[in-house]
Amino acid sequence: MKTVKIMLGTINDVKTFVNTVAKYDFDVDLVSGRYAVDAKSIMGIFSLDLSKPIELQAHTDSPEAFFAEIKPFIVE
């Protein structure tokens, strides 16, 4: 599992992010505080506090292509 912090600032960011994540067949979770949601679920993402960075957990052994594609959302 690989973990990074992401930021989804607008509704369009969420739509683009979900469409990108949906292309991959491994599980991706978003964790905010004690809540964890499926990153492929728009409704789940909107239930989180999007005003601060969210922890993304990618459950795969080779996330390089995935992280390259979501790079615009990753915060250092």
mmCIF file of the N, C-alpha and C atoms, coordinates in Angstrom:
data_MODEL
# 
_entry.id   MODEL 
# 
loop_
_atom_site.group_PDB 
_atom_site.id 
_atom_site.type_symbol 
_atom_site.label_atom_id 
_atom_site.label_alt_id 
_atom_site.label_comp_id 
_atom_site.label_asym_id 
_atom_site.label_entity_id 
_atom_site.label_seq_id 
_atom_site.pdbx_PDB_ins_code 
_atom_site.Cartn_x 
_atom_site.Cartn_y 
_atom_site.Cartn_z 
_atom_site.occupancy 
_atom_site.B_iso_or_equiv 
_atom_site.pdbx_formal_charge 
_atom_site.auth_seq_id 
_atom_site.auth_comp_id 
_atom_site.auth_asym_id 
_atom_site.auth_atom_id 
_atom_site.pdbx_PDB_model_num 
ATOM 1   N N  . MET A 1 1  ? 0.833   -1.178 0.000   1.00 0.00 ? 1  MET A N  1 
ATOM 2   C CA . MET A 1 1  ? 0.000   0.000  0.000   1.00 0.00 ? 1  MET A CA 1 
ATOM 3   C C  . MET A 1 1  ? 0.879   1.243  0.000   1.00 0.00 ? 1  MET A C  1 
ATOM 4   N N  . LYS A 1 2  ? 0.537   2.210  -0.811  1.00 0.00 ? 2  LYS A N  1 
ATOM 5   C CA . LYS A 1 2  ? 1.267   3.479  -0.909  1.00 0.00 ? 2  LYS A CA 1 
ATOM 6   C C  . LYS A 1 2  ? 0.323   4.597  -0.503  1.00 0.00 ? 2  LYS A C  1 
ATOM 7   N N  . THR A 1 3  ? 0.831   5.556  0.274   1.00 0.00 ? 3  THR A N  1 
ATOM 8   C CA . THR A 1 3  ? 0.004   6.638  0.802   1.00 0.00 ? 3  THR A CA 1 
ATOM 9   C C  . THR A 1 3  ? 0.578   7.992  0.411   1.00 0.00 ? 3  THR A C  1 
ATOM 10  N N  . VAL A 1 4  ? -0.314  8.908  -0.016  1.00 0.00 ? 4  VAL A N  1 
ATOM 11  C CA . VAL A 1 4  ? 0.050   10.304 -0.287  1.00 0.00 ? 4  VAL A CA 1 
ATOM 12  C C  . VAL A 1 4  ? -1.097  11.188 0.184   1.00 0.00 ? 4  VAL A C  1 
ATOM 13  N N  . LYS A 1 5  ? -0.839  12.483 0.258   1.00 0.00 ? 5  LYS A N  1 
ATOM 14  C CA . LYS A 1 5  ? -1.883  13.458 0.579   1.00 0.00 ? 5  LYS A CA 1 
ATOM 15  C C  . LYS A 1 5  ? -2.333  14.117 -0.719  1.00 0.00 ? 5  LYS A C  1 
ATOM 16  N N  . ILE A 1 6  ? -3.649  14.277 -0.872  1.00 0.00 ? 6  ILE A N  1 
ATOM 17  C CA . ILE A 1 6  ? -4.174  14.954 -2.054  1.00 0.00 ? 6  ILE A CA 1 
ATOM 18  C C  . ILE A 1 6  ? -5.092  16.088 -1.624  1.00 0.00 ? 6  ILE A C  1 
ATOM 19  N N  . MET A 1 7  ? -5.371  16.975 -2.567  1.00 0.00 ? 7  MET A N  1 
ATOM 20  C CA . MET A 1 7  ? -6.286  18.090 -2.329  1.00 0.00 ? 7  MET A CA 1 
ATOM 21  C C  . MET A 1 7  ? -7.244  18.152 -3.506  1.00 0.00 ? 7  MET A C  1 
ATOM 22  N N  . LEU A 1 8  ? -8.542  18.166 -3.205  1.00 0.00 ? 8  LEU A N  1 
ATOM 23  C CA . LEU A 1 8  ? -9.577  18.286 -4.226  1.00 0.00 ? 8  LEU A CA 1 
ATOM 24  C C  . LEU A 1 8  ? -10.340 19.573 -3.939  1.00 0.00 ? 8  LEU A C  1 
ATOM 25  N N  . GLY A 1 9  ? -9.985  20.645 -4.656  1.00 0.00 ? 9  GLY A N  1 
ATOM 26  C CA . GLY A 1 9  ? -10.510 21.970 -4.329  1.00 0.00 ? 9  GLY A CA 1 
ATOM 27  C C  . GLY A 1 9  ? -11.840 22.339 -4.954  1.00 0.00 ? 9  GLY A C  1 
ATOM 28  N N  . THR A 1 10 ? -12.176 21.735 -6.095  1.00 0.00 ? 10 THR A N  1 
ATOM 29  C CA . THR A 1 10 ? -13.411 22.113 -6.785  1.00 0.00 ? 10 THR A CA 1 
ATOM 30  C C  . THR A 1 10 ? -14.213 20.870 -7.164  1.00 0.00 ? 10 THR A C  1 
ATOM 31  N N  . ILE A 1 11 ? -15.446 21.090 -7.562  1.00 0.00 ? 11 ILE A N  1 
ATOM 32  C CA . ILE A 1 11 ? -16.291 19.984 -8.021  1.00 0.00 ? 11 ILE A CA 1 
ATOM 33  C C  . ILE A 1 11 ? -15.677 19.332 -9.255  1.00 0.00 ? 11 ILE A C  1 
ATOM 34  N N  . ASN A 1 12 ? -15.119 20.147 -10.156 1.00 0.00 ? 12 ASN A N  1 
ATOM 35  C CA . ASN A 1 12 ? -14.466 19.589 -11.343 1.00 0.00 ? 12 ASN A CA 1 
ATOM 36  C C  . ASN A 1 12 ? -13.254 18.749 -10.984 1.00 0.00 ? 12 ASN A C  1 
ATOM 37  N N  . ASP A 1 13 ? -12.518 19.168 -9.947  1.00 0.00 ? 13 ASP A N  1 
ATOM 38  C CA . ASP A 1 13 ? -11.385 18.357 -9.477  1.00 0.00 ? 13 ASP A CA 1 
ATOM 39  C C  . ASP A 1 13 ? -11.871 16.976 -9.041  1.00 0.00 ? 13 ASP A C  1 
ATOM 40  N N  . VAL A 1 14 ? -12.968 16.939 -8.299  1.00 0.00 ? 14 VAL A N  1 
ATOM 41  C CA . VAL A 1 14 ? -13.509 15.661 -7.817  1.00 0.00 ? 14 VAL A CA 1 
ATOM 42  C C  . VAL A 1 14 ? -13.919 14.784 -8.995  1.00 0.00 ? 14 VAL A C  1 
ATOM 43  N N  . LYS A 1 15 ? -14.631 15.365 -9.970  1.00 0.00 ? 15 LYS A N  1 
ATOM 44  C CA . LYS A 1 15 ? -15.071 14.592 -11.137 1.00 0.00 ? 15 LYS A CA 1 
ATOM 45  C C  . LYS A 1 15 ? -13.883 14.035 -11.916 1.00 0.00 ? 15 LYS A C  1 
ATOM 46  N N  . THR A 1 16 ? -12.882 14.866 -12.163 1.00 0.00 ? 16 THR A N  1 
ATOM 47  C CA . THR A 1 16 ? -11.690 14.434 -12.894 1.00 0.00 ? 16 THR A CA 1 
ATOM 48  C C  . THR A 1 16 ? -10.958 13.349 -12.121 1.00 0.00 ? 16 THR A C  1 
ATOM 49  N N  . PHE A 1 17 ? -10.816 13.541 -10.807 1.00 0.00 ? 17 PHE A N  1 
ATOM 50  C CA . PHE A 1 17 ? -10.124 12.575 -9.957  1.00 0.00 ? 17 PHE A CA 1 
ATOM 51  C C  . PHE A 1 17 ? -10.835 11.220 -9.988  1.00 0.00 ? 17 PHE A C  1 
ATOM 52  N N  . VAL A 1 18 ? -12.154 11.207 -9.819  1.00 0.00 ? 18 VAL A N  1 
ATOM 53  C CA . VAL A 1 18 ? -12.912 9.943  -9.804  1.00 0.00 ? 18 VAL A CA 1 
ATOM 54  C C  . VAL A 1 18 ? -12.807 9.240  -11.155 1.00 0.00 ? 18 VAL A C  1 
ATOM 55  N N  . ASN A 1 19 ? -12.899 9.982  -12.247 1.00 0.00 ? 19 ASN A N  1 
ATOM 56  C CA . ASN A 1 19 ? -12.766 9.378  -13.575 1.00 0.00 ? 19 ASN A CA 1 
ATOM 57  C C  . ASN A 1 19 ? -11.385 8.756  -13.766 1.00 0.00 ? 19 ASN A C  1 
ATOM 58  N N  . THR A 1 20 ? -10.352 9.387  -13.233 1.00 0.00 ? 20 THR A N  1 
ATOM 59  C CA . THR A 1 20 ? -8.994  8.854  -13.323 1.00 0.00 ? 20 THR A CA 1 
ATOM 60  C C  . THR A 1 20 ? -8.846  7.593  -12.486 1.00 0.00 ? 20 THR A C  1 
ATOM 61  N N  . VAL A 1 21 ? -9.288  7.642  -11.231 1.00 0.00 ? 21 VAL A N  1 
ATOM 62  C CA . VAL A 1 21 ? -9.159  6.503  -10.324 1.00 0.00 ? 21 VAL A CA 1 
ATOM 63  C C  . VAL A 1 21 ? -9.950  5.299  -10.841 1.00 0.00 ? 21 VAL A C  1 
ATOM 64  N N  . ALA A 1 22 ? -11.098 5.539  -11.451 1.00 0.00 ? 22 ALA A N  1 
ATOM 65  C CA . ALA A 1 22 ? -11.967 4.453  -11.929 1.00 0.00 ? 22 ALA A CA 1 
ATOM 66  C C  . ALA A 1 22 ? -11.302 3.617  -13.019 1.00 0.00 ? 22 ALA A C  1 
ATOM 67  N N  . LYS A 1 23 ? -10.287 4.153  -13.676 1.00 0.00 ? 23 LYS A N  1 
ATOM 68  C CA . LYS A 1 23 ? -9.597  3.405  -14.736 1.00 0.00 ? 23 LYS A CA 1 
ATOM 69  C C  . LYS A 1 23 ? -8.722  2.280  -14.188 1.00 0.00 ? 23 LYS A C  1 
ATOM 70  N N  . TYR A 1 24 ? -8.426  2.327  -12.902 1.00 0.00 ? 24 TYR A N  1 
ATOM 71  C CA . TYR A 1 24 ? -7.516  1.351  -12.293 1.00 0.00 ? 24 TYR A CA 1 
ATOM 72  C C  . TYR A 1 24 ? -8.311  0.286  -11.544 1.00 0.00 ? 24 TYR A C  1 
ATOM 73  N N  . ASP A 1 25 ? -7.825  -0.971 -11.612 1.00 0.00 ? 25 ASP A N  1 
ATOM 74  C CA . ASP A 1 25 ? -8.594  -2.074 -11.038 1.00 0.00 ? 25 ASP A CA 1 
ATOM 75  C C  . ASP A 1 25 ? -8.239  -2.404 -9.592  1.00 0.00 ? 25 ASP A C  1 
ATOM 76  N N  . PHE A 1 26 ? -7.324  -1.655 -8.979  1.00 0.00 ? 26 PHE A N  1 
ATOM 77  C CA . PHE A 1 26 ? -7.015  -1.895 -7.561  1.00 0.00 ? 26 PHE A CA 1 
ATOM 78  C C  . PHE A 1 26 ? -7.831  -0.931 -6.691  1.00 0.00 ? 26 PHE A C  1 
ATOM 79  N N  . ASP A 1 27 ? -7.897  -1.247 -5.395  1.00 0.00 ? 27 ASP A N  1 
ATOM 80  C CA . ASP A 1 27 ? -8.652  -0.412 -4.464  1.00 0.00 ? 27 ASP A CA 1 
ATOM 81  C C  . ASP A 1 27 ? -7.877  0.844  -4.113  1.00 0.00 ? 27 ASP A C  1 
ATOM 82  N N  . VAL A 1 28 ? -8.610  1.947  -4.034  1.00 0.00 ? 28 VAL A N  1 
ATOM 83  C CA . VAL A 1 28 ? -8.042  3.226  -3.610  1.00 0.00 ? 28 VAL A CA 1 
ATOM 84  C C  . VAL A 1 28 ? -9.000  3.804  -2.575  1.00 0.00 ? 28 VAL A C  1 
ATOM 85  N N  . ASP A 1 29 ? -8.472  4.125  -1.406  1.00 0.00 ? 29 ASP A N  1 
ATOM 86  C CA . ASP A 1 29 ? -9.285  4.683  -0.334  1.00 0.00 ? 29 ASP A CA 1 
ATOM 87  C C  . ASP A 1 29 ? -8.841  6.106  -0.034  1.00 0.00 ? 29 ASP A C  1 
ATOM 88  N N  . LEU A 1 30 ? -9.801  6.915  0.428   1.00 0.00 ? 30 LEU A N  1 
ATOM 89  C CA . LEU A 1 30 ? -9.498  8.256  0.919   1.00 0.00 ? 30 LEU A CA 1 
ATOM 90  C C  . LEU A 1 30 ? -9.826  8.268  2.400   1.00 0.00 ? 30 LEU A C  1 
ATOM 91  N N  . VAL A 1 31 ? -8.883  8.750  3.215   1.00 0.00 ? 31 VAL A N  1 
ATOM 92  C CA . VAL A 1 31 ? -9.051  8.755  4.663   1.00 0.00 ? 31 VAL A CA 1 
ATOM 93  C C  . VAL A 1 31 ? -8.971  10.193 5.168   1.00 0.00 ? 31 VAL A C  1 
ATOM 94  N N  . SER A 1 32 ? -10.009 10.604 5.889   1.00 0.00 ? 32 SER A N  1 
ATOM 95  C CA . SER A 1 32 ? -10.052 11.934 6.489   1.00 0.00 ? 32 SER A CA 1 
ATOM 96  C C  . SER A 1 32 ? -10.505 11.760 7.931   1.00 0.00 ? 32 SER A C  1 
ATOM 97  N N  . GLY A 1 33 ? -9.572  11.963 8.850   1.00 0.00 ? 33 GLY A N  1 
ATOM 98  C CA . GLY A 1 33 ? -9.897  11.715 10.260  1.00 0.00 ? 33 GLY A CA 1 
ATOM 99  C C  . GLY A 1 33 ? -10.183 10.244 10.474  1.00 0.00 ? 33 GLY A C  1 
ATOM 100 N N  . ARG A 1 34 ? -11.362 9.953  11.011  1.00 0.00 ? 34 ARG A N  1 
ATOM 101 C CA . ARG A 1 34 ? -11.716 8.542  11.244  1.00 0.00 ? 34 ARG A CA 1 
ATOM 102 C C  . ARG A 1 34 ? -12.592 7.966  10.137  1.00 0.00 ? 34 ARG A C  1 
ATOM 103 N N  . TYR A 1 35 ? -12.812 8.734  9.074   1.00 0.00 ? 35 TYR A N  1 
ATOM 104 C CA . TYR A 1 35 ? -13.649 8.278  7.963   1.00 0.00 ? 35 TYR A CA 1 
ATOM 105 C C  . TYR A 1 35 ? -12.782 7.804  6.801   1.00 0.00 ? 35 TYR A C  1 
ATOM 106 N N  . ALA A 1 36 ? -13.185 6.682  6.204   1.00 0.00 ? 36 ALA A N  1 
ATOM 107 C CA . ALA A 1 36 ? -12.515 6.170  5.008   1.00 0.00 ? 36 ALA A CA 1 
ATOM 108 C C  . ALA A 1 36 ? -13.585 5.888  3.962   1.00 0.00 ? 36 ALA A C  1 
ATOM 109 N N  . VAL A 1 37 ? -13.365 6.359  2.733   1.00 0.00 ? 37 VAL A N  1 
ATOM 110 C CA . VAL A 1 37 ? -14.325 6.132  1.655   1.00 0.00 ? 37 VAL A CA 1 
ATOM 111 C C  . VAL A 1 37 ? -13.600 5.608  0.423   1.00 0.00 ? 37 VAL A C  1 
ATOM 112 N N  . ASP A 1 38 ? -14.350 4.958  -0.450  1.00 0.00 ? 38 ASP A N  1 
ATOM 113 C CA . ASP A 1 38 ? -13.834 4.473  -1.722  1.00 0.00 ? 38 ASP A CA 1 
ATOM 114 C C  . ASP A 1 38 ? -13.563 5.686  -2.615  1.00 0.00 ? 38 ASP A C  1 
ATOM 115 N N  . ALA A 1 39 ? -12.350 5.803  -3.141  1.00 0.00 ? 39 ALA A N  1 
ATOM 116 C CA . ALA A 1 39 ? -11.986 6.951  -3.978  1.00 0.00 ? 39 ALA A CA 1 
ATOM 117 C C  . ALA A 1 39 ? -12.697 6.929  -5.330  1.00 0.00 ? 39 ALA A C  1 
ATOM 118 N N  . LYS A 1 40 ? -13.383 5.837  -5.652  1.00 0.00 ? 40 LYS A N  1 
ATOM 119 C CA . LYS A 1 40 ? -14.126 5.754  -6.909  1.00 0.00 ? 40 LYS A CA 1 
ATOM 120 C C  . LYS A 1 40 ? -15.576 6.212  -6.743  1.00 0.00 ? 40 LYS A C  1 
ATOM 121 N N  . SER A 1 41 ? -15.933 6.664  -5.540  1.00 0.00 ? 41 SER A N  1 
ATOM 122 C CA . SER A 1 41 ? -17.297 7.078  -5.224  1.00 0.00 ? 41 SER A CA 1 
ATOM 123 C C  . SER A 1 41 ? -17.384 8.600  -5.072  1.00 0.00 ? 41 SER A C  1 
ATOM 124 N N  . ILE A 1 42 ? -18.063 9.242  -6.012  1.00 0.00 ? 42 ILE A N  1 
ATOM 125 C CA . ILE A 1 42 ? -18.233 10.696 -5.928  1.00 0.00 ? 42 ILE A CA 1 
ATOM 126 C C  . ILE A 1 42 ? -18.987 11.072 -4.656  1.00 0.00 ? 42 ILE A C  1 
ATOM 127 N N  . MET A 1 43 ? -20.058 10.346 -4.355  1.00 0.00 ? 43 MET A N  1 
ATOM 128 C CA . MET A 1 43 ? -20.841 10.651 -3.151  1.00 0.00 ? 43 MET A CA 1 
ATOM 129 C C  . MET A 1 43 ? -19.992 10.470 -1.892  1.00 0.00 ? 43 MET A C  1 
ATOM 130 N N  . GLY A 1 44 ? -19.169 9.430  -1.859  1.00 0.00 ? 44 GLY A N  1 
ATOM 131 C CA . GLY A 1 44 ? -18.299 9.217  -0.719  1.00 0.00 ? 44 GLY A CA 1 
ATOM 132 C C  . GLY A 1 44 ? -17.320 10.358 -0.524  1.00 0.00 ? 44 GLY A C  1 
ATOM 133 N N  . ILE A 1 45 ? -16.735 10.821 -1.621  1.00 0.00 ? 45 ILE A N  1 
ATOM 134 C CA . ILE A 1 45 ? -15.767 11.922 -1.540  1.00 0.00 ? 45 ILE A CA 1 
ATOM 135 C C  . ILE A 1 45 ? -16.437 13.188 -1.021  1.00 0.00 ? 45 ILE A C  1 
ATOM 136 N N  . PHE A 1 46 ? -17.654 13.469 -1.488  1.00 0.00 ? 46 PHE A N  1 
ATOM 137 C CA . PHE A 1 46 ? -18.341 14.684 -1.037  1.00 0.00 ? 46 PHE A CA 1 
ATOM 138 C C  . PHE A 1 46 ? -18.772 14.596 0.426   1.00 0.00 ? 46 PHE A C  1 
ATOM 139 N N  . SER A 1 47 ? -18.724 13.420 1.032   1.00 0.00 ? 47 SER A N  1 
ATOM 140 C CA . SER A 1 47 ? -19.041 13.303 2.453   1.00 0.00 ? 47 SER A CA 1 
ATOM 141 C C  . SER A 1 47 ? -17.841 13.667 3.331   1.00 0.00 ? 47 SER A C  1 
ATOM 142 N N  . LEU A 1 48 ? -16.670 13.855 2.717   1.00 0.00 ? 48 LEU A N  1 
ATOM 143 C CA . LEU A 1 48 ? -15.456 14.212 3.458   1.00 0.00 ? 48 LEU A CA 1 
ATOM 144 C C  . LEU A 1 48 ? -15.293 15.725 3.540   1.00 0.00 ? 48 LEU A C  1 
ATOM 145 N N  . ASP A 1 49 ? -14.438 16.174 4.436   1.00 0.00 ? 49 ASP A N  1 
ATOM 146 C CA . ASP A 1 49 ? -14.083 17.582 4.547   1.00 0.00 ? 49 ASP A CA 1 
ATOM 147 C C  . ASP A 1 49 ? -13.032 17.888 3.480   1.00 0.00 ? 49 ASP A C  1 
ATOM 148 N N  . LEU A 1 50 ? -13.447 18.553 2.401   1.00 0.00 ? 50 LEU A N  1 
ATOM 149 C CA . LEU A 1 50 ? -12.547 18.822 1.271   1.00 0.00 ? 50 LEU A CA 1 
ATOM 150 C C  . LEU A 1 50 ? -11.762 20.118 1.436   1.00 0.00 ? 50 LEU A C  1 
ATOM 151 N N  . SER A 1 51 ? -11.899 20.775 2.595   1.00 0.00 ? 51 SER A N  1 
ATOM 152 C CA . SER A 1 51 ? -11.182 22.040 2.794   1.00 0.00 ? 51 SER A CA 1 
ATOM 153 C C  . SER A 1 51 ? -9.734  21.824 3.210   1.00 0.00 ? 51 SER A C  1 
ATOM 154 N N  . LYS A 1 52 ? -9.374  20.575 3.523   1.00 0.00 ? 52 LYS A N  1 
ATOM 155 C CA . LYS A 1 52 ? -7.994  20.277 3.909   1.00 0.00 ? 52 LYS A CA 1 
ATOM 156 C C  . LYS A 1 52 ? -7.526  19.028 3.161   1.00 0.00 ? 52 LYS A C  1 
ATOM 157 N N  . PRO A 1 53 ? -6.202  18.795 3.122   1.00 0.00 ? 53 PRO A N  1 
ATOM 158 C CA . PRO A 1 53 ? -5.692  17.621 2.398   1.00 0.00 ? 53 PRO A CA 1 
ATOM 159 C C  . PRO A 1 53 ? -6.262  16.306 2.951   1.00 0.00 ? 53 PRO A C  1 
ATOM 160 N N  . ILE A 1 54 ? -6.439  15.344 2.055   1.00 0.00 ? 54 ILE A N  1 
ATOM 161 C CA . ILE A 1 54 ? -6.996  14.034 2.379   1.00 0.00 ? 54 ILE A CA 1 
ATOM 162 C C  . ILE A 1 54 ? -5.912  12.996 2.106   1.00 0.00 ? 54 ILE A C  1 
ATOM 163 N N  . GLU A 1 55 ? -5.838  11.988 2.957   1.00 0.00 ? 55 GLU A N  1 
ATOM 164 C CA . GLU A 1 55 ? -4.871  10.909 2.758   1.00 0.00 ? 55 GLU A CA 1 
ATOM 165 C C  . GLU A 1 55 ? -5.429  9.905  1.751   1.00 0.00 ? 55 GLU A C  1 
ATOM 166 N N  . LEU A 1 56 ? -4.638  9.593  0.733   1.00 0.00 ? 56 LEU A N  1 
ATOM 167 C CA . LEU A 1 56 ? -5.017  8.602  -0.272  1.00 0.00 ? 56 LEU A CA 1 
ATOM 168 C C  . LEU A 1 56 ? -4.197  7.347  -0.039  1.00 0.00 ? 56 LEU A C  1 
ATOM 169 N N  . GLN A 1 57 ? -4.871  6.197  -0.021  1.00 0.00 ? 57 GLN A N  1 
ATOM 170 C CA . GLN A 1 57 ? -4.193  4.914  0.137   1.00 0.00 ? 57 GLN A CA 1 
ATOM 171 C C  . GLN A 1 57 ? -4.461  4.071  -1.114  1.00 0.00 ? 57 GLN A C  1 
ATOM 172 N N  . ALA A 1 58 ? -3.404  3.789  -1.873  1.00 0.00 ? 58 ALA A N  1 
ATOM 173 C CA . ALA A 1 58 ? -3.517  2.952  -3.076  1.00 0.00 ? 58 ALA A CA 1 
ATOM 174 C C  . ALA A 1 58 ? -3.053  1.542  -2.719  1.00 0.00 ? 58 ALA A C  1 
ATOM 175 N N  . HIS A 1 59 ? -3.940  0.573  -2.889  1.00 0.00 ? 59 HIS A N  1 
ATOM 176 C CA . HIS A 1 59 ? -3.644  -0.814 -2.520  1.00 0.00 ? 59 HIS A CA 1 
ATOM 177 C C  . HIS A 1 59 ? -3.112  -1.577 -3.735  1.00 0.00 ? 59 HIS A C  1 
ATOM 178 N N  . THR A 1 60 ? -1.853  -1.289 -4.075  1.00 0.00 ? 60 THR A N  1 
ATOM 179 C CA . THR A 1 60 ? -1.208  -1.920 -5.220  1.00 0.00 ? 60 THR A CA 1 
ATOM 180 C C  . THR A 1 60 ? 0.299   -1.948 -4.983  1.00 0.00 ? 60 THR A C  1 
ATOM 181 N N  . ASP A 1 61 ? 0.972   -2.869 -5.658  1.00 0.00 ? 61 ASP A N  1 
ATOM 182 C CA . ASP A 1 61 ? 2.426   -2.972 -5.530  1.00 0.00 ? 61 ASP A CA 1 
ATOM 183 C C  . ASP A 1 61 ? 3.168   -2.107 -6.545  1.00 0.00 ? 61 ASP A C  1 
ATOM 184 N N  . SER A 1 62 ? 2.474   -1.682 -7.607  1.00 0.00 ? 62 SER A N  1 
ATOM 185 C CA . SER A 1 62 ? 3.135   -0.854 -8.622  1.00 0.00 ? 62 SER A CA 1 
ATOM 186 C C  . SER A 1 62 ? 2.261   0.354  -8.971  1.00 0.00 ? 62 SER A C  1 
ATOM 187 N N  . PRO A 1 63 ? 2.315   1.394  -8.118  1.00 0.00 ? 63 PRO A N  1 
ATOM 188 C CA . PRO A 1 63 ? 1.436   2.556  -8.306  1.00 0.00 ? 63 PRO A CA 1 
ATOM 189 C C  . PRO A 1 63 ? 2.011   3.669  -9.183  1.00 0.00 ? 63 PRO A C  1 
ATOM 190 N N  . GLU A 1 64 ? 3.155   3.418  -9.847  1.00 0.00 ? 64 GLU A N  1 
ATOM 191 C CA . GLU A 1 64 ? 3.847   4.503  -10.543 1.00 0.00 ? 64 GLU A CA 1 
ATOM 192 C C  . GLU A 1 64 ? 2.973   5.209  -11.577 1.00 0.00 ? 64 GLU A C  1 
ATOM 193 N N  . ALA A 1 65 ? 2.320   4.456  -12.457 1.00 0.00 ? 65 ALA A N  1 
ATOM 194 C CA . ALA A 1 65 ? 1.488   5.065  -13.500 1.00 0.00 ? 65 ALA A CA 1 
ATOM 195 C C  . ALA A 1 65 ? 0.308   5.806  -12.883 1.00 0.00 ? 65 ALA A C  1 
ATOM 196 N N  . PHE A 1 66 ? -0.277  5.215  -11.859 1.00 0.00 ? 66 PHE A N  1 
ATOM 197 C CA . PHE A 1 66 ? -1.414  5.834  -11.173 1.00 0.00 ? 66 PHE A CA 1 
ATOM 198 C C  . PHE A 1 66 ? -1.016  7.173  -10.556 1.00 0.00 ? 66 PHE A C  1 
ATOM 199 N N  . PHE A 1 67 ? 0.101   7.183  -9.805  1.00 0.00 ? 67 PHE A N  1 
ATOM 200 C CA . PHE A 1 67 ? 0.532   8.423  -9.158  1.00 0.00 ? 67 PHE A CA 1 
ATOM 201 C C  . PHE A 1 67 ? 0.969   9.472  -10.176 1.00 0.00 ? 67 PHE A C  1 
ATOM 202 N N  . ALA A 1 68 ? 1.507   9.056  -11.306 1.00 0.00 ? 68 ALA A N  1 
ATOM 203 C CA . ALA A 1 68 ? 1.855   10.013 -12.356 1.00 0.00 ? 68 ALA A CA 1 
ATOM 204 C C  . ALA A 1 68 ? 0.593   10.685 -12.892 1.00 0.00 ? 68 ALA A C  1 
ATOM 205 N N  . GLU A 1 69 ? -0.500  9.921  -12.990 1.00 0.00 ? 69 GLU A N  1 
ATOM 206 C CA . GLU A 1 69 ? -1.746  10.464 -13.537 1.00 0.00 ? 69 GLU A CA 1 
ATOM 207 C C  . GLU A 1 69 ? -2.474  11.377 -12.550 1.00 0.00 ? 69 GLU A C  1 
ATOM 208 N N  . ILE A 1 70 ? -2.335  11.119 -11.248 1.00 0.00 ? 70 ILE A N  1 
ATOM 209 C CA . ILE A 1 70 ? -3.014  11.976 -10.259 1.00 0.00 ? 70 ILE A CA 1 
ATOM 210 C C  . ILE A 1 70 ? -2.088  13.047 -9.684  1.00 0.00 ? 70 ILE A C  1 
ATOM 211 N N  . LYS A 1 71 ? -0.920  13.220 -10.276 1.00 0.00 ? 71 LYS A N  1 
ATOM 212 C CA . LYS A 1 71 ? 0.069   14.183 -9.776  1.00 0.00 ? 71 LYS A CA 1 
ATOM 213 C C  . LYS A 1 71 ? -0.509  15.581 -9.547  1.00 0.00 ? 71 LYS A C  1 
ATOM 214 N N  . PRO A 1 72 ? -1.407  16.101 -10.397 1.00 0.00 ? 72 PRO A N  1 
ATOM 215 C CA . PRO A 1 72 ? -1.930  17.457 -10.139 1.00 0.00 ? 72 PRO A CA 1 
ATOM 216 C C  . PRO A 1 72 ? -2.663  17.609 -8.809  1.00 0.00 ? 72 PRO A C  1 
ATOM 217 N N  . PHE A 1 73 ? -3.143  16.499 -8.240  1.00 0.00 ? 73 PHE A N  1 
ATOM 218 C CA . PHE A 1 73 ? -3.893  16.561 -6.991  1.00 0.00 ? 73 PHE A CA 1 
ATOM 219 C C  . PHE A 1 73 ? -3.018  16.327 -5.757  1.00 0.00 ? 73 PHE A C  1 
ATOM 220 N N  . ILE A 1 74 ? -1.805  15.835 -5.948  1.00 0.00 ? 74 ILE A N  1 
ATOM 221 C CA . ILE A 1 74 ? -0.929  15.485 -4.817  1.00 0.00 ? 74 ILE A CA 1 
ATOM 222 C C  . ILE A 1 74 ? -0.323  16.747 -4.220  1.00 0.00 ? 74 ILE A C  1 
ATOM 223 N N  . VAL A 1 75 ? -0.374  16.832 -2.887  1.00 0.00 ? 75 VAL A N  1 
ATOM 224 C CA . VAL A 1 75 ? 0.252   17.953 -2.164  1.00 0.00 ? 75 VAL A CA 1 
ATOM 225 C C  . VAL A 1 75 ? 1.456   17.404 -1.416  1.00 0.00 ? 75 VAL A C  1 
ATOM 226 N N  . GLU A 1 76 ? 2.520   18.174 -1.381  1.00 0.00 ? 76 GLU A N  1 
ATOM 227 C CA . GLU A 1 76 ? 3.759   17.726 -0.731  1.00 0.00 ? 76 GLU A CA 1 
ATOM 228 C C  . GLU A 1 76 ? 3.719   17.984 0.761   1.00 0.00 ? 76 GLU A C  1 
# 
